[in-house]
């Protein structure tokens, strides 16, 4: 398995992977739209590849103050093999290389399995209210 930055040639495979990991995206998170919007800002997109097939992805961000992990996922058939852990570590190292000193992420309330996964990597629950405004 290799983890590397996203390349233009990955577009269709990344969208296919994204849809297999997150089958019911909200309209504002539709993969092709979100991917184009992200690439218009920066290229903090990382993929895990095995034998020419994308099996994991992480979309990260850095605003100069905080880093974010926006979308992280591993194909269902490749889970529980350390790929998610490797993607997170790769992405955090990339953010650290940009000067980032804190990385945030959001998890849906009640997603205890994913919460436990991130806790095992050192992330801690911070008491905050997350708010959003769809435009």
Secondary structure, DSSP 8 states (H G I E B T S, - for coil): -EEEE--GGGHHHHHHHHHHHSTT--GGG-HHHHHHHHHHH---EEEEEETTEEEEEEEEEE-SS-EEEEEEEE-GGG-SSSHHHHHHHHHHHHHHHTT---EEE---TT-HHHHHHHHHTT-------------
